[in-house]
Amino acid sequence: MSAALLATAEPRRTRGGASSAVRYNRPRRRSEQSIWLPESLYRGSDAPDEAAAVYIKVAALDARRSFPGARHDQDPCTARVTELAAALGMSPSAVERGLTYLNHPGPDGTEPWLRTTQRTHRGGTGRSAKRYARLVPRDQTAIEIPVRLAEALTPRRLRAWLHLARATAKGLPVTAAELAGELFHHSGKHAGEPLSERTGRRLMDDLEASGWITLGRRAGQHARHAVTVNTSPLHTVPDAPAPDPADGDALFPISDLLAPPATDTHDGVGADDHDGSLASREDSSLTPDGRAGNLSIRRRRDSGSYVPAPVEIVAGDTFRAATPDEKRSNEAAAGPYCGPGLQLSPRVWQVLEPVHPELPTIAPYLLRRIGQEIGRQLSAGVGMERLTTRLTTRYSRLTAAGPATERARRGEVGRWILGAGLPRHGCRLASCEDGTTWSTGDRCALCANIAATAQQLAAAAAEEARAQQPVVAAPPPDPPAPPRPPTTWLRWPPPAPDLGPEPTQDEREQARAAATDDTVRQALAELGAPAAIRLYGRARVLPYLTQPEHDGGTPA
């Protein structure tokens, strides 16, 4: 593997004056394209395993827009979640889990690695969202990896490969225990805890078997494994032999779809805390010239002086061991099953097409039960298209809810297919499918009649319950209000006479000089005391304010 691919040093300069700020991803063919991945997406317990794979794929599709010199109207990544899941070999829920983490700010408040813009058609129907990938800053530690790596490996194996590549680029020796310490559980009761050492050894063996790494066993320092990461697999996995088309009853083996055995076969030859290695320190029994010195090893044997003492167990006939000539059960006499592995017929395989990604998590016993149930319904006259449509519709509802999907990931999807995905829902008519006639697509008449009858019964029950409720007596009427006294209306005072415009000071002086006693009395009688005082003044009108009807007031 070339050192330039994994080096964390500065990349080559590209066009533009701002090219030194970020690391650009060059748009190339999918088989040759590589993406800069930040170290924060595959180190630590915050980011899920799916975040690195989703970022690699979205950044690869967004490279056409983000690379210098691209057209201003170039669209970013517009792939749907289902398309991303199909390209990465993941479930839609796993892709959405990675997108959710990438669209949120980092733990230290940094900018999200992805920015999503939702779109809709004019009619209101949804469209695929636009996703913009944030490029890795040049001053941030990153690694450049090929895009095909995210499409070929599962999220956890991809994360393990990234840690091994980082250790190889920095020249750090790594063991399975150290690799497991960099990987964490993200769900369940052990969330946030690192993986076990056995899981780390199993990941390294799986990567070696697929050709993405090369292990030089016991070739490193202190008898450790020497790890060499590969940017492309050294060998391809042979395909399963195709069935003969002429044979209509050919069976498809699904041994490659079953989960690995629960027993651990990767214990190694040493203790668990030494990565299965015999030597954690230099062996002092070897001489400098390579000749063996004192190599005596004391081994425990079941013979001679190391034979364990027999244990006397006093038990009744119920708990005693069976004698060689005694038959305790038919199962014990028959021995373990040694027949052929589980196989599915072509029509059963076609019916299970919507749940093909979930088959590796289903136990062989449940798969056998599922195949028997599908065969029973097909023999009863239910078409393959009807079963496939039924399973597709109900599986889409299951994956739309996050908790249901997580339960399915933990191995309950087999029981869900057997108990909820395959049974027919509807009335007693064989043509009814979830309240709809399968052949015509119309609503089932019997189901509609049953629903109307149920509504009538519910209305009658509600009316009967309402009639059985006790009648609440009406409250006594309020006492009458006391009579109010009659209202006495007062006469409205007459309007004040119109005095005309306000006279000026000169007019007042002239009127006062020419006023006589008769003129003042006439003004009091016609205009009233206020107008006379305003016209002739208080001193001139005061001597004539002797009548009670005059209301001129006290002179100033």
matplotlib code that plots the C-alpha trace (Angstrom):
import matplotlib.pyplot as plt

x = [0.0, 1.4, 2.3, 0.8, -2.7, -2.7, -0.3, -1.7, 0.6, -0.5, -2.1, -1.0, -2.1, -5.0, -6.3, -7.5, -6.1, -8.2, -7.1, -4.8, -7.8, -9.4, -8.6, -10.6, -12.0, -11.3, -14.3, -13.3, -14.7, -16.2, -13.5, -10.7, -12.2, -10.8, -12.2, -10.5, -12.1, -11.6, -10.3, -13.2, -15.6, -13.9, -12.2, -14.0, -17.4, -19.5, -19.8, -21.8, -20.1, -22.4, -21.2, -17.9, -19.4, -22.3, -19.9, -17.6, -20.5, -22.1, -18.8, -18.0, -21.3, -20.8, -17.2, -18.6, -19.8, -17.2, -14.1, -12.5, -13.6, -17.0, -20.0, -22.0, -25.2, -23.8, -26.1, -24.7, -25.5, -29.2, -29.3, -32.2, -31.8, -32.7, -30.2, -27.4, -28.4, -28.3, -24.9, -23.4, -25.0, -26.8, -30.4, -32.2, -32.4, -28.6, -28.1, -30.6, -28.8, -25.5, -27.2, -28.7, -25.3, -23.6, -26.3, -25.9, -23.1, -20.1, -19.7, -17.5, -19.9, -18.2, -20.0, -21.9, -20.2, -23.3, -25.9, -29.3, -31.8, -35.3, -37.2, -40.8, -42.5, -45.1, -47.8, -46.6, -45.0, -41.5, -38.3, -34.8, -33.0, -29.8, -26.9, -23.7, -20.6, -18.2, -14.6, -11.9, -9.8, -6.1, -5.1, -7.2, -6.0, -7.5, -7.0, -7.6, -9.3, -10.9, -14.7, -15.0, -13.8, -17.0, -19.1, -17.4, -17.1, -19.6, -19.5, -17.7, -15.2, -14.6, -13.9, -11.5, -9.7, -9.4, -7.8, -5.4, -4.6, -3.9, -1.6, 0.2, 0.7, 2.1, 4.3, 2.5, 2.3, -1.2, -2.8, -6.3, -6.8, -5.7, -7.9, -10.9, -10.2, -10.8, -14.2, -17.3, -20.8, -23.5, -26.6, -27.8, -26.7, -23.0, -23.4, -20.2, -18.0, -15.2, -15.5, -13.9, -10.5, -12.1, -14.2, -11.0, -9.3, -12.4, -12.5, -8.8, -9.4, -12.5, -10.5, -7.7, -10.1, -11.7, -8.2, -8.3, -5.4, -2.5, -1.5, 2.1, 1.3, 4.0, 6.1, 6.2, 8.0, 7.4, 5.7, 2.9, 1.1, 2.5, -0.5, -0.4, -3.5, -4.6, -6.6, -8.1, -8.7, -5.9, -8.4, -12.1, -14.6, -15.8, -19.4, -21.8, -22.5, -25.5, -28.4, -29.2, -32.1, -33.3, -33.9, -37.2, -36.7, -33.2, -32.5, -30.6, -28.2, -28.2, -25.3, -23.5, -26.5, -26.5, -24.9, -21.5, -21.6, -22.0, -19.1, -15.7, -13.1, -10.6, -9.1, -5.6, -2.9, -2.2, -4.1, -6.8, -4.8, -1.9, -3.7, -3.2, 0.6, 2.9, 5.6, 4.9, 8.5, 11.8, 12.5, 15.6, 16.0, 17.3, 21.0, 22.4, 23.5, 20.0, 20.6, 18.0, 19.0, 16.9, 13.6, 12.1, 8.4, 6.3, 3.0, 0.0, -1.0, -3.8, -1.4, 1.1, 1.2, -1.0, -4.1, -6.9, -8.4, -11.8, -14.8, -17.4, -20.9, -23.6, -26.9, -30.1, -31.3, -32.8, -29.5, -27.1, -25.4, -26.7, -24.9, -23.5, -26.3, -29.1, -31.2, -32.2, -33.8, -34.4, -32.5, -29.4, -29.5, -30.0, -27.0, -26.5, -28.0, -25.5, -27.7, -27.4, -27.6, -30.8, -31.9, -34.8, -36.7, -36.7, -40.3, -39.7, -36.5, -38.5, -41.3, -38.6, -37.1, -38.2, -36.3, -33.2, -30.9, -32.4, -32.0, -28.4, -29.8, -32.5, -31.8, -32.0, -34.9, -37.0, -36.0, -37.2, -40.5, -40.9, -40.2, -42.8, -45.4, -44.8, -45.0, -48.3, -49.9, -48.6, -50.1, -53.4, -53.7, -52.1, -50.0, -46.4, -47.0, -49.6, -47.3, -44.4, -46.7, -48.0, -44.5, -43.2, -46.0, -45.7, -41.9, -41.9, -44.1, -41.7, -38.7, -40.5, -40.4, -36.9, -37.6, -39.1, -36.2, -33.7, -35.7, -35.5, -31.7, -31.4, -32.8, -36.6, -37.2, -37.6, -40.5, -42.0, -42.0, -43.6, -46.2, -47.0, -45.5, -46.9, -50.4, -53.4, -55.4, -59.0, -62.4, -63.2, -63.2, -60.1, -60.0, -59.9, -56.5, -56.4, -60.0, -59.5, -60.4, -57.1, -58.3, -60.1, -58.6, -62.0, -63.0, -64.2, -68.1, -68.1, -65.5, -67.5, -70.6, -68.8, -67.5, -71.0, -72.5, -69.8, -70.5, -74.2, -73.6, -71.3, -73.8, -76.6, -74.3, -73.5, -77.2, -78.1, -75.3, -76.6, -80.1, -79.0, -77.3, -79.2, -81.3, -79.9, -82.7, -82.9, -81.7, -84.4, -85.1, -83.5, -85.7, -87.2, -85.3, -86.8, -88.8, -86.9, -88.2, -89.6, -87.1, -87.5, -86.5, -85.3, -85.9, -83.1, -81.8, -82.4, -79.5, -77.4, -78.0, -75.6, -73.4, -71.8, -68.2, -66.0, -65.8, -62.4, -61.0, -61.7, -65.3, -65.7, -64.3, -66.7, -69.7, -68.9, -68.5, -71.8, -73.8, -76.6, -78.6, -81.4, -78.9, -77.4, -80.8, -81.8, -78.6, -79.3, -82.8, -82.0, -78.5, -78.1, -75.6, -72.6, -72.9, -73.6, -70.5, -68.4, -69.6, -69.8, -67.6, -68.4, -68.1, -70.7, -73.2, -72.8, -75.3, -78.0, -77.5, -80.2, -82.6, -82.6, -82.7, -79.4, -76.5, -73.6, -71.8, -69.7, -67.8, -64.1]
y = [0.0, 3.4, 5.7, 8.7, 7.3, 7.1, 9.9, 12.7, 15.3, 18.2, 17.1, 18.5, 22.0, 22.5, 25.4, 28.5, 30.8, 29.2, 25.7, 25.7, 25.9, 22.5, 19.1, 18.8, 15.5, 15.0, 13.6, 10.4, 7.0, 5.1, 2.4, 5.0, 7.8, 8.5, 10.7, 12.5, 11.2, 13.2, 11.3, 12.4, 10.2, 6.9, 7.6, 7.9, 6.6, 9.5, 8.7, 5.6, 3.0, 4.0, 7.7, 7.1, 5.0, 7.5, 10.5, 8.7, 8.0, 11.5, 13.3, 11.2, 12.2, 15.8, 16.0, 17.2, 20.4, 21.0, 20.5, 23.8, 24.7, 23.0, 24.7, 27.0, 25.1, 21.7, 19.7, 18.1, 14.6, 14.0, 10.2, 9.0, 7.1, 3.8, 4.4, 5.2, 2.0, -0.1, 1.3, 0.8, -2.6, -1.3, -1.0, 2.4, 2.7, 2.4, 5.1, 7.4, 6.9, 7.9, 10.9, 12.1, 12.2, 13.9, 16.6, 17.6, 19.8, 18.1, 17.5, 20.6, 22.8, 22.4, 22.7, 19.6, 17.4, 17.3, 19.9, 18.7, 20.8, 19.3, 19.6, 19.0, 19.1, 21.8, 19.3, 18.7, 15.3, 14.8, 14.8, 13.6, 16.0, 17.8, 16.9, 19.1, 17.5, 19.8, 19.3, 18.4, 21.4, 21.2, 21.7, 18.7, 15.1, 13.1, 9.9, 9.4, 6.1, 4.7, 4.9, 1.2, 0.3, 1.7, -0.2, -3.5, -3.6, -3.4, -0.3, -2.0, -3.7, -0.4, 1.3, -1.5, -1.1, 2.7, 2.2, -0.4, 2.0, 4.9, 2.7, 1.5, 5.1, 6.2, 3.1, 2.0, -1.8, -2.8, -5.9, -7.2, -5.9, -2.4, -2.5, -3.6, -0.7, 1.8, 0.3, 0.7, -0.6, 2.0, 0.3, -2.0, -2.2, -2.0, 1.2, 3.3, 0.4, -0.9, -4.3, -7.4, -8.7, -11.7, -9.5, -7.6, -10.9, -11.9, -8.6, -8.9, -12.5, -11.4, -8.6, -11.0, -13.6, -10.9, -9.8, -6.2, -6.7, -9.1, -10.6, -11.8, -14.1, -13.9, -11.9, -8.7, -7.5, -9.7, -12.4, -10.0, -10.1, -7.8, -6.0, -4.7, -2.9, -3.1, -0.6, -3.4, -7.0, -9.4, -12.1, -12.3, -14.4, -17.3, -17.1, -19.8, -22.3, -21.3, -23.8, -25.6, -23.8, -27.1, -28.4, -26.9, -28.2, -26.8, -25.4, -22.3, -22.9, -20.0, -21.1, -17.8, -15.9, -17.4, -15.7, -17.0, -19.6, -18.4, -20.4, -18.6, -20.3, -17.4, -18.0, -18.3, -20.1, -17.7, -15.7, -13.2, -10.3, -11.0, -11.2, -14.9, -14.5, -16.8, -14.2, -10.8, -10.3, -11.5, -15.2, -15.4, -19.1, -18.3, -17.8, -14.8, -17.2, -18.5, -21.9, -23.0, -22.9, -24.3, -25.0, -27.3, -26.8, -28.4, -29.6, -30.8, -34.4, -36.7, -39.5, -40.3, -37.9, -35.3, -37.4, -35.6, -37.3, -38.8, -37.0, -39.1, -37.9, -39.5, -39.2, -41.0, -43.0, -39.9, -38.0, -40.7, -41.2, -43.7, -46.9, -47.8, -50.3, -48.0, -45.9, -42.6, -40.8, -41.1, -37.9, -39.1, -42.4, -40.7, -38.4, -34.9, -34.1, -34.6, -34.0, -31.3, -27.6, -25.5, -24.7, -22.6, -23.3, -20.7, -19.6, -19.2, -17.2, -14.9, -14.3, -13.3, -10.7, -7.7, -9.0, -10.4, -8.1, -9.4, -13.1, -13.4, -12.5, -15.2, -18.5, -21.6, -23.0, -19.9, -19.9, -23.4, -22.5, -19.5, -21.6, -24.1, -21.3, -19.9, -23.3, -24.0, -20.7, -21.2, -24.7, -23.3, -21.1, -17.8, -16.3, -15.4, -11.8, -11.5, -12.8, -10.6, -7.5, -8.3, -8.7, -5.6, -3.4, -4.6, -4.5, -0.9, -0.1, -1.9, 0.0, 3.3, 3.0, 3.2, 1.0, -1.8, -1.8, -2.0, -5.0, -6.6, -6.1, -8.0, -11.2, -10.7, -10.2, -13.9, -14.1, -10.9, -12.5, -15.6, -14.0, -10.6, -10.4, -13.6, -14.1, -12.8, -10.0, -9.6, -11.3, -14.9, -14.5, -15.9, -13.0, -10.3, -8.8, -6.2, -5.2, -5.0, -7.5, -8.6, -9.3, -6.0, -3.6, -2.5, -2.5, -5.8, -5.8, -8.1, -6.0, -2.9, -4.6, -5.7, -2.2, -0.7, -3.2, -2.5, 1.2, 0.6, -1.6, 0.9, 3.7, 1.5, 0.7, 4.4, 5.3, 2.5, 3.7, 7.2, 6.1, 4.2, 7.2, 8.7, 11.8, 14.8, 16.9, 20.5, 23.1, 25.3, 28.6, 31.7, 34.0, 37.0, 40.2, 43.0, 45.7, 48.8, 52.2, 54.3, 56.4, 60.2, 62.0, 65.7, 68.3, 68.9, 72.5, 74.9, 75.4, 78.4, 81.4, 82.0, 84.9, 85.3, 86.0, 87.2, 91.1, 92.7, 95.0, 98.1, 97.1, 96.4, 99.9, 101.6, 99.6, 100.4, 104.1, 104.3, 102.1, 103.6, 102.1, 101.0, 99.4, 97.4, 96.3, 95.3, 93.2, 91.5, 90.7, 89.4, 88.0, 87.1, 88.1, 86.2, 87.9, 91.3, 91.0, 89.9, 92.9, 95.7, 94.4, 93.5, 97.1, 98.3, 95.5, 94.9, 97.6, 95.9, 92.3, 92.7, 90.3, 86.6, 85.3, 87.0, 84.5, 86.7, 85.6, 87.6, 90.4, 90.2]
z = [0.0, -1.0, 1.9, 0.1, 0.4, 4.1, 5.0, 7.1, 5.6, 3.3, 0.0, -3.3, -4.1, -6.5, -8.4, -6.7, -4.0, -1.2, -1.9, 1.1, 3.5, 2.8, 1.3, -2.0, -3.3, -7.0, -8.9, -10.7, -11.6, -8.7, -8.9, -8.7, -6.5, -3.1, -0.3, 2.6, 5.9, 9.1, 12.1, 14.3, 12.3, 13.1, 16.5, 19.8, 21.0, 19.8, 16.1, 15.2, 12.9, 10.0, 10.0, 8.3, 5.4, 4.8, 4.8, 2.3, -0.1, 0.2, -0.2, -3.3, -4.9, -3.9, -5.3, -8.7, -7.0, -4.4, -6.6, -7.8, -11.3, -11.1, -12.7, -10.4, -11.1, -10.4, -8.1, -4.9, -3.7, -4.6, -3.9, -1.8, 1.4, -0.3, -3.0, -0.5, 1.4, -1.7, -2.7, 0.8, 1.4, 4.5, 5.7, 5.3, 9.0, 9.4, 6.7, 8.4, 11.7, 10.1, 8.4, 11.7, 13.3, 10.4, 10.2, 13.8, 15.2, 16.7, 20.5, 20.7, 18.7, 15.4, 12.1, 10.9, 8.3, 6.2, 5.4, 4.1, 2.1, 1.7, -1.6, -2.8, -6.1, -7.0, -6.3, -2.7, -3.3, -1.9, -3.8, -2.9, -0.6, -1.5, 0.7, 0.9, 2.4, 4.4, 3.2, 5.7, 6.8, 6.0, 9.6, 10.8, 10.8, 8.0, 6.0, 2.2, 1.4, -1.7, -2.0, -2.9, 0.6, 2.1, -0.4, 0.2, 4.0, 6.8, 9.0, 11.8, 9.6, 7.8, 11.1, 12.1, 8.7, 9.3, 12.7, 11.2, 8.3, 10.7, 12.8, 9.7, 8.4, 11.8, 12.2, 15.4, 16.2, 17.0, 18.6, 18.6, 22.1, 21.1, 18.1, 20.2, 22.6, 19.7, 18.8, 21.0, 21.5, 20.4, 21.7, 24.4, 28.0, 27.0, 25.0, 25.3, 26.3, 24.1, 22.3, 23.7, 22.6, 21.0, 18.8, 17.8, 16.7, 14.8, 12.9, 12.0, 10.8, 8.7, 7.1, 6.3, 4.9, 2.6, 1.4, 2.8, 5.1, 5.2, 8.5, 9.1, 12.0, 14.7, 12.3, 14.4, 17.5, 20.6, 18.4, 17.4, 14.1, 11.4, 9.7, 6.2, 4.9, 1.3, -0.7, -2.8, -1.9, -2.8, -3.8, -4.7, -2.8, -5.1, -6.0, -5.1, -7.9, -9.9, -10.1, -13.2, -15.1, -16.4, -12.9, -11.7, -8.2, -7.7, -4.2, -3.3, -0.4, 2.1, 4.3, 3.4, 4.7, 8.1, 11.0, 12.3, 15.0, 18.5, 19.8, 19.8, 17.6, 17.7, 21.2, 19.9, 21.8, 24.7, 27.3, 26.4, 27.7, 25.4, 22.1, 21.8, 21.7, 23.6, 24.1, 25.6, 26.6, 25.2, 25.9, 28.1, 27.3, 23.8, 23.4, 21.3, 18.5, 18.2, 19.9, 22.3, 26.0, 28.8, 27.0, 29.6, 29.9, 32.6, 31.2, 33.0, 32.0, 33.0, 33.8, 36.4, 39.4, 37.7, 37.5, 39.3, 42.2, 41.5, 43.0, 44.8, 44.0, 46.0, 44.1, 43.7, 40.7, 39.2, 38.9, 38.3, 34.9, 32.5, 32.0, 28.6, 27.9, 29.1, 26.8, 28.5, 25.5, 21.8, 21.2, 22.8, 21.0, 17.6, 18.0, 16.5, 13.1, 10.3, 7.3, 4.6, 5.5, 5.3, 1.8, 0.4, -2.8, -5.6, -5.0, -1.2, -2.0, -4.4, -1.7, 0.8, -1.6, 0.6, 3.6, 2.0, 4.1, 7.3, 6.5, 8.0, 11.4, 11.5, 13.1, 10.9, 12.9, 12.2, 8.6, 8.3, 9.9, 7.6, 4.5, 5.7, 6.2, 2.7, 1.1, 2.9, 1.7, -1.8, -1.9, -0.6, -3.7, -2.5, -5.3, -5.0, -6.0, -3.3, -0.6, -1.8, -1.8, 1.7, 3.1, 1.3, 2.7, 6.3, 6.3, 5.1, 8.1, 10.4, 9.1, 9.4, 13.2, 14.9, 18.0, 15.8, 13.5, 16.5, 17.9, 14.4, 14.3, 17.6, 16.0, 16.4, 12.7, 12.1, 14.6, 13.2, 9.6, 11.0, 13.3, 11.6, 8.1, 6.5, 8.1, 6.1, 7.7, 6.7, 6.9, 6.3, 2.5, 0.9, -1.6, 1.2, 1.8, 4.6, 3.9, 0.1, -2.6, -4.0, -7.6, -8.1, -5.6, -4.3, -0.7, 0.6, 0.9, 3.9, 5.7, 5.0, 6.3, 9.4, 10.0, 9.6, 11.9, 14.5, 14.3, 14.8, 17.8, 19.3, 18.8, 20.4, 23.3, 23.8, 23.7, 26.2, 28.5, 28.2, 29.0, 32.1, 33.6, 36.5, 35.8, 37.6, 39.2, 37.9, 40.4, 42.1, 40.3, 41.7, 43.9, 42.1, 42.3, 44.5, 42.6, 41.7, 42.6, 39.7, 37.9, 38.1, 35.0, 35.4, 32.7, 30.4, 30.9, 28.0, 25.7, 26.3, 24.0, 21.2, 22.3, 18.9, 18.3, 21.1, 21.0, 20.9, 23.5, 21.6, 21.0, 24.7, 25.6, 23.1, 24.4, 28.0, 27.3, 25.4, 27.7, 29.7, 32.6, 30.2, 27.9, 30.8, 32.1, 28.6, 28.2, 31.5, 30.5, 27.0, 27.2, 30.9, 33.5, 32.0, 28.6, 30.1, 32.4, 29.4, 27.4, 30.0, 32.8, 36.4, 37.7, 35.3, 35.7, 39.5, 40.6, 38.6, 39.9, 42.6, 41.1, 42.4, 38.9, 38.1, 38.4, 37.7, 40.8, 43.2, 41.4, 41.4]

ax = plt.figure().add_subplot(projection="3d")
ax.plot(x, y, z, "-o")
ax.set_aspect("equal")
plt.show()
